[in-house]
Amino acid sequence: ILILLVTLGVGLRSYELTARSLWFDEAFSWRLIQFPFNEMIDRAAADVHPPLYYILLRGWAKVFGSSLLALRSFSVLLAGATLAAAYGFVSSAMKSRRAGLITALLLAVSGWQIAFAWEARMYTLGTALAFLSSWVLLKAIRKKETAWWLMYAVLAAAFAYTHYFAFFTIAAQALFAGGMLIQRTHGRIGEIIHLKEFWQAVVTAIIISILYIPWMPVFLQQNSQVQENYWVPEIGGWSIPDTFYRMFIPTAGIPTHIGWPAILAALPIILTITGWIVLVLGRRHKDALWLIASLGFVPFVLAIIISFLGQSLYQDRFLVFANIFIITALALLINRAVDRWRPWLVAGATVFLLVTAGLFWRELDIPNRPGAKAATSEVAAQMVGGEEIIVTSPFVYFSVINYIHEDHG
C-alpha cells in the first residue's frame, strides 16, 4: 500500500512536469550549478539560502543533465522520499501502520505539497529531512541510545544547511526534547542534570553547532543583508489565516475579509488550532502527539515574532515544513475516529484535497499563460545569425538563458 501511495504522489507531481514555465528562483538554481564548485558556494553565500540543496542538485545534474525535466525530477524524487519518511515517522511514533498510511495518503494528494514538488528548489529536500530528523529524535528520546542522538545531529545539521526556516522546526524539536526532560523529572528541574538523556541532548546540540560553524559567518552576513533590505512584504493581520487557507485550498483567490467570506477565510486556521488542542488531549503516545503539534505550531509563532520584531520573514512557502505536520495532525485525528466513520473521513479528505489540487492546476491556466518558455521559443524562431536578445528584467533573465541554452542550443 505504501508503494502505491508513493507512486500516486510521484505521479501527481510528475504530471505535465515541464509545462509550467520556469520562474526566477528555479532558474537561479539552474544557473548557480553551472559554475565551478567553489564559485557556486561563493555565489550561494551572496544569496539568502544555505548551500546543501545546490550541492546535491549539482551532483544530480552531473548524472541526469540540467534540463528542466531533470532538475524538477530531483524535487519529485525527494517528494517521494518525504511520503515514505512520513509513513515511517507516524507509524513508528503512533505504533500504527494505518495512521502512517493515512498520513502518506493525505500528503500525496495535498495540492500545496504538490505545488512545491513542481519546483527546482529546496522545499522537498527540507520536508524529507523534517520528517527524518523528527523520527530519529523521537527514537532517541524513547530509546535513550546515543546512536540515535548522533544520527539526529547529522540530520538536523543537514536540515539547517537546506533552508533557514529549518531553524524554526529544529527549535520546535528542541522545545519538545526539553519538555520531555522536564516531564520525566516531574518538574524538578534540578534533577535534569542527572538524566543520561540530558547530557546526550547537550552533546547533540554541541555537535550540530560544530557542524554548522563553517557556514556561521555566511549566515550572519546573510542575516545582516536580510535585515537591511529584503523583498518579503510586512506581515499583516490576515497573513496567517490566508496561509492556512492556501495550505488546504491552494489558490490566489482568497475570500474577501469582510462578512461571511471572512469567516470562510478564517475557517482553516480555526479548525487547525482546534485540531491541535484535540490532538494533544489524546491519552496514548502523548510524546508523539505533542511533538507533531509543536512541529506544526512553533514555526508559525517564531516566524510571526521575528517578523514583528525586525525585518518581515513571513512568506507562505517558507512554512511548507510546518504544513507537513499540520497534514499529519489531520491524519491522526481521522485515524482516531470510530471504525464506521473512518473510511468516509479518509475518502472525504482525499477527495477534497484532490479537487482543490485540480482547481489549482486549472487556475494556473498554463495554455494561456505560457510565460518565458513560449516567449523564448518565439524569439529563438526569429533570431538571425548572432543577434542578441535584450531582457529588461532580472526576474526573466535567468529563465530566458535557461531555455536558450537547454532548448535552443
Disulfide bonds with the S-S distance in Angstrom:
none
